[in-house]
Structure formats: C-alpha cells, structure tokens
Amino acid sequence: MARADLPERLQVALAWADMLLAGGHIADPELEDRMRLHFSQAEIVELTYAMGTFIGYGKQIMILGLEPENLPLTVVPTPGT
C-alpha cells in the first residue's frame, strides 16, 4: 500500500515521524499545522514522545552493534554532516 493510499491522519503522523527521524526540527510550518488539524496537543505530545523513544532505542541498538545480522538496515544521514 502506498503512503498516498493511507488515511490523511496516518499520512500526517508518518510525515511527523520522518521529521523526527531526520533530526527533529520543524522545517515546514505546514506540517505542524496539519498535525494540529488531525491531533490534539496531548496526542501530539504522546506521539512525539513515543516516536522519539523508539528512534532513540534504534540508534542505541545500532551504536552498540546489537542489531540482528539479518535485519534490513536503512541509513539516514545525520543533518549537517
């Protein structure tokens, strides 16, 4: 299923996750506006916390070399490097 086929609310949440994974800086005020259209402030906080937690755990696992050998790996360059 393509992202465009998903409900708008899920598309916005995925775009938010992409922004966090890329460094967590809101470069597009429209994204924040779209989030506020589909989610309450409490939901945005909860989503951001959960996404940040899992992104952080993933980075720790990679840094410590604990990822399984057969796990497909997507490398996202760190902004500014």
N, CA, C and O atoms as a DFTB+ gen file, in Angstrom:
324 C
 N C O
     1  1       0.854      -1.178       0.000
     2  2       0.000       0.000       0.000
     3  2       0.898       1.239       0.000
     4  3       1.818       1.338       0.812
     5  1       0.642       2.158      -0.883
     6  2       1.400       3.404      -0.957
     7  2       0.932       4.352       0.139
     8  3      -0.215       4.307       0.583
     9  1       1.852       5.208       0.557
    10  2       1.514       6.165       1.617
    11  2       0.311       7.013       1.221
    12  3      -0.521       7.341       2.067
    13  1       0.215       7.371      -0.059
    14  2      -0.893       8.212      -0.522
    15  2      -2.245       7.516      -0.369
    16  3      -3.281       8.181      -0.351
    17  1      -2.248       6.194      -0.257
    18  2      -3.492       5.443      -0.095
    19  2      -3.954       5.376       1.357
    20  3      -5.072       4.942       1.636
    21  1      -3.103       5.801       2.275
    22  2      -3.436       5.754       3.701
    23  2      -4.322       6.937       4.081
    24  3      -4.329       7.952       3.383
    25  1      -5.069       6.820       5.178
    26  2      -5.866       7.959       5.647
    27  2      -4.956       9.164       5.932
    28  3      -3.802       8.999       6.330
    29  1      -5.483      10.358       5.726
    30  2      -4.710      11.602       5.902
    31  2      -4.083      11.685       7.293
    32  3      -2.936      12.110       7.433
    33  1      -4.825      11.285       8.312
    34  2      -4.319      11.340       9.693
    35  2      -3.043      10.507       9.839
    36  3      -2.091      10.934      10.492
    37  1      -3.028       9.319       9.230
    38  2      -1.846       8.467       9.290
    39  2      -0.710       9.037       8.440
    40  3       0.453       8.959       8.837
    41  1      -1.027       9.599       7.297
    42  2      -0.008      10.229       6.461
    43  2       0.697      11.356       7.215
    44  3       1.917      11.497       7.134
    45  1      -0.069      12.148       7.940
    46  2       0.499      13.258       8.715
    47  2       1.390      12.712       9.838
    48  3       2.480      13.232      10.073
    49  1       0.931      11.677      10.520
    50  2       1.741      11.080      11.595
    51  2       3.046      10.523      11.041
    52  3       4.088      10.650      11.685
    53  1       3.010       9.911       9.865
    54  2       4.230       9.394       9.239
    55  2       5.167      10.527       8.833
    56  3       6.383      10.406       8.984
    57  1       4.622      11.614       8.326
    58  2       5.450      12.773       7.988
    59  2       6.105      13.340       9.245
    60  3       7.260      13.766       9.207
    61  1       5.378      13.346      10.346
    62  2       5.916      13.806      11.639
    63  2       7.066      12.895      12.077
    64  3       8.106      13.372      12.532
    65  1       6.870      11.580      11.938
    66  2       7.924      10.620      12.282
    67  2       9.149      10.830      11.391
    68  3      10.280      10.764      11.873
    69  1       8.936      11.080      10.107
    70  2      10.052      11.352       9.193
    71  2      10.830      12.581       9.646
    72  3      12.060      12.583       9.614
    73  1      10.111      13.635      10.070
    74  2      10.753      14.857      10.538
    75  2      11.589      14.576      11.785
    76  3      12.714      15.063      11.898
    77  1      11.052      13.799      12.717
    78  2      11.795      13.466      13.933
    79  2      13.029      12.635      13.611
    80  3      14.100      12.865      14.172
    81  1      12.881      11.686      12.724
    82  2      14.000      10.823      12.342
    83  2      15.099      11.616      11.649
    84  3      16.277      11.274      11.761
    85  1      14.727      12.659      10.940
    86  2      15.702      13.496      10.228
    87  2      16.408      14.493      11.138
    88  3      17.304      15.207      10.687
    89  1      16.026      14.555      12.397
    90  2      16.711      15.459      13.310
    91  2      15.797      16.199      14.253
    92  3      16.260      16.792      15.227
    93  1      14.506      16.176      13.982
    94  2      13.552      16.751      14.913
    95  2      13.330      18.240      14.813
    96  3      12.840      18.858      15.758
    97  1      13.681      18.829      13.686
    98  2      13.471      20.268      13.506
    99  2      12.325      20.480      12.533
   100  3      12.338      19.950      11.422
   101  1      11.347      21.244      12.946
   102  2      10.215      21.512      12.063
   103  2      10.660      22.516      11.011
   104  3      10.803      23.707      11.286
   105  1      10.878      22.009       9.797
   106  2      11.313      22.867       8.702
   107  2      10.118      23.409       7.936
   108  3      10.235      24.388       7.200
   109  1       8.990      22.779       8.108
   110  2       7.803      23.127       7.342
   111  2       6.660      23.441       8.302
   112  3       6.080      22.529       8.891
   113  1       6.330      24.725       8.466
   114  2       5.229      25.064       9.380
   115  2       3.909      24.410       8.973
   116  3       3.031      24.221       9.815
   117  1       3.758      24.063       7.689
   118  2       2.541      23.396       7.236
   119  2       2.383      22.031       7.900
   120  3       1.266      21.594       8.176
   121  1       3.510      21.357       8.158
   122  2       3.435      20.056       8.822
   123  2       2.874      20.212      10.231
   124  3       2.024      19.429      10.655
   125  1       3.343      21.206      10.945
   126  2       2.813      21.444      12.294
   127  2       1.327      21.783      12.233
   128  3       0.546      21.312      13.059
   129  1       0.936      22.601      11.255
   130  2      -0.482      22.943      11.092
   131  2      -1.312      21.697      10.779
   132  3      -2.409      21.536      11.313
   133  1      -0.796      20.818       9.920
   134  2      -1.500      19.579       9.581
   135  2      -1.628      18.685      10.804
   136  3      -2.667      18.053      11.002
   137  1      -0.582      18.622      11.631
   138  2      -0.655      17.825      12.852
   139  2      -1.747      18.371      13.764
   140  3      -2.541      17.607      14.312
   141  1      -1.789      19.688      13.926
   142  2      -2.793      20.302      14.814
   143  2      -4.216      20.113      14.288
   144  3      -5.177      20.111      15.057
   145  1      -4.339      19.955      12.971
   146  2      -5.648      19.723      12.371
   147  2      -6.169      18.322      12.711
   148  3      -7.372      18.130      12.890
   149  1      -5.261      17.348      12.798
   150  2      -5.656      15.952      12.986
   151  2      -5.468      15.419      14.398
   152  3      -6.044      14.390      14.751
   153  1      -4.656      16.115      15.223
   154  2      -4.337      15.612      16.559
   155  2      -4.458      16.741      17.585
   156  3      -4.182      17.903      17.284
   157  1      -4.871      16.381      18.789
   158  2      -4.904      17.354      19.891
   159  2      -3.468      17.583      20.373
   160  3      -2.562      16.832      20.013
   161  1      -3.268      18.605      21.175
   162  2      -1.938      18.877      21.732
   163  2      -1.435      17.685      22.539
   164  3      -0.266      17.313      22.441
   165  1      -2.315      17.090      23.330
   166  2      -1.919      15.921      24.124
   167  2      -1.512      14.756      23.226
   168  3      -0.547      14.053      23.526
   169  1      -2.236      14.546      22.130
   170  2      -1.887      13.464      21.202
   171  2      -0.551      13.728      20.518
   172  3       0.232      12.802      20.306
   173  1      -0.285      14.984      20.171
   174  2       1.000      15.331      19.547
   175  2       2.143      15.059      20.516
   176  3       3.175      14.512      20.128
   177  1       1.957      15.440      21.770
   178  2       2.990      15.171      22.781
   179  2       3.205      13.666      22.923
   180  3       4.345      13.203      22.942
   181  1       2.127      12.908      23.021
   182  2       2.240      11.459      23.196
   183  2       2.898      10.803      21.979
   184  3       3.782       9.960      22.131
   185  1       2.472      11.186      20.777
   186  2       3.073      10.641      19.556
   187  2       4.558      10.988      19.469
   188  3       5.384      10.131      19.155
   189  1       4.890      12.240      19.748
   190  2       6.279      12.683      19.659
   191  2       7.144      11.941      20.673
   192  3       8.264      11.539      20.356
   193  1       6.640      11.761      21.874
   194  2       7.378      11.034      22.911
   195  2       7.605       9.577      22.486
   196  3       8.718       9.062      22.588
   197  1       6.541       8.920      22.010
   198  2       6.653       7.517      21.615
   199  2       7.600       7.360      20.428
   200  3       8.451       6.471      20.424
   201  1       7.454       8.216      19.429
   202  2       8.329       8.134      18.256
   203  2       9.777       8.407      18.642
   204  3      10.682       7.692      18.211
   205  1       9.997       9.423      19.442
   206  2      11.359       9.759      19.875
   207  2      11.988       8.641      20.685
   208  3      13.183       8.372      20.558
   209  1      11.184       7.985      21.520
   210  2      11.685       6.867      22.315
   211  2      12.150       5.732      21.414
   212  3      13.249       5.208      21.597
   213  1      11.332       5.348      20.447
   214  2      11.694       4.246      19.568
   215  2      12.850       4.606      18.641
   216  3      13.697       3.759      18.356
   217  1      12.895       5.844      18.169
   218  2      14.032       6.283      17.355
   219  2      15.306       6.217      18.190
   220  3      16.344       5.760      17.710
   221  1      15.229       6.669      19.431
   222  2      16.393       6.631      20.329
   223  2      16.854       5.213      20.609
   224  3      18.053       4.934      20.586
   225  1      15.903       4.301      20.878
   226  2      16.267       2.908      21.116
   227  2      16.946       2.312      19.883
   228  3      17.929       1.579      19.998
   229  1      16.414       2.633      18.706
   230  2      17.008       2.122      17.476
   231  2      18.438       2.602      17.293
   232  3      19.308       1.836      16.879
   233  1      18.679       3.864      17.601
   234  2      20.037       4.407      17.482
   235  2      20.976       3.763      18.492
   236  3      22.128       3.475      18.169
   237  1      20.497       3.534      19.713
   238  2      21.323       2.873      20.730
   239  2      21.697       1.461      20.289
   240  3      22.848       1.047      20.427
   241  1      20.731       0.731      19.765
   242  2      20.991      -0.628      19.303
   243  2      22.047      -0.624      18.205
   244  3      22.941      -1.470      18.198
   245  1      21.948       0.324      17.277
   246  2      22.938       0.414      16.200
   247  2      24.313       0.777      16.745
   248  3      25.309       0.166      16.356
   249  1      24.385       1.756      17.632
   250  2      25.665       2.194      18.195
   251  2      26.347       1.060      18.955
   252  3      27.565       0.900      18.882
   253  1      25.562       0.282      19.676
   254  2      26.118      -0.814      20.460
   255  2      26.354      -2.083      19.639
   256  3      26.871      -3.075      20.152
   257  1      25.968      -2.042      18.359
   258  2      26.172      -3.195      17.492
   259  2      25.292      -4.374      17.839
   260  3      25.692      -5.523      17.649
   261  1      24.090      -4.107      18.352
   262  2      23.208      -5.178      18.803
   263  2      22.121      -5.549      17.802
   264  3      21.286      -6.407      18.088
   265  1      22.121      -4.915      16.632
   266  2      21.079      -5.235      15.668
   267  2      21.323      -6.626      15.083
   268  3      22.469      -7.025      14.877
   269  1      20.241      -7.361      14.818
   270  2      20.384      -8.694      14.240
   271  2      21.065      -8.622      12.867
   272  3      20.891      -7.648      12.134
   273  1      21.831      -9.646      12.529
   274  2      22.559      -9.649      11.258
   275  2      21.634      -9.641      10.052
   276  3      21.983      -9.056       9.026
   277  1      20.473     -10.265      10.137
   278  2      19.561     -10.369       9.001
   279  2      18.568      -9.219       8.916
   280  3      17.657      -9.262       8.089
   281  1      18.716      -8.206       9.738
   282  2      17.781      -7.091       9.760
   283  2      18.093      -6.123       8.633
   284  3      19.223      -5.648       8.523
   285  1      17.096      -5.818       7.782
   286  2      17.344      -4.816       6.742
   287  2      17.628      -3.471       7.405
   288  3      16.958      -3.097       8.367
   289  1      18.595      -2.766       6.905
   290  2      19.048      -1.516       7.527
   291  2      18.856      -0.356       6.564
   292  3      19.288      -0.419       5.413
   293  1      18.219       0.683       7.025
   294  2      18.082       1.920       6.264
   295  2      18.952       2.962       6.937
   296  3      18.767       3.250       8.119
   297  1      19.890       3.527       6.211
   298  2      20.790       4.541       6.778
   299  2      20.259       5.911       6.402
   300  3      20.071       6.220       5.225
   301  1      20.020       6.724       7.415
   302  2      19.570       8.098       7.214
   303  2      20.711       9.002       7.676
   304  3      21.051       8.999       8.859
   305  1      21.310       9.776       6.768
   306  2      22.435      10.616       7.167
   307  2      22.013      11.643       8.207
   308  3      20.890      12.147       8.190
   309  1      22.934      11.938       9.109
   310  2      22.694      12.963      10.121
   311  2      22.770      14.327       9.459
   312  3      23.737      14.615       8.753
   313  1      21.759      15.182       9.673
   314  2      21.811      16.511       9.051
   315  2      23.059      17.269       9.466
   316  3      23.461      17.226      10.629
   317  1      23.665      17.956       8.527
   318  2      24.818      18.795       8.808
   319  2      26.138      18.073       8.765
   320  3      27.173      18.673       9.055
   321  1      26.137      16.781       8.406
   322  2      27.416      16.060       8.336
   323  2      27.734      15.672       6.913
   324  3      28.770      15.059       6.657
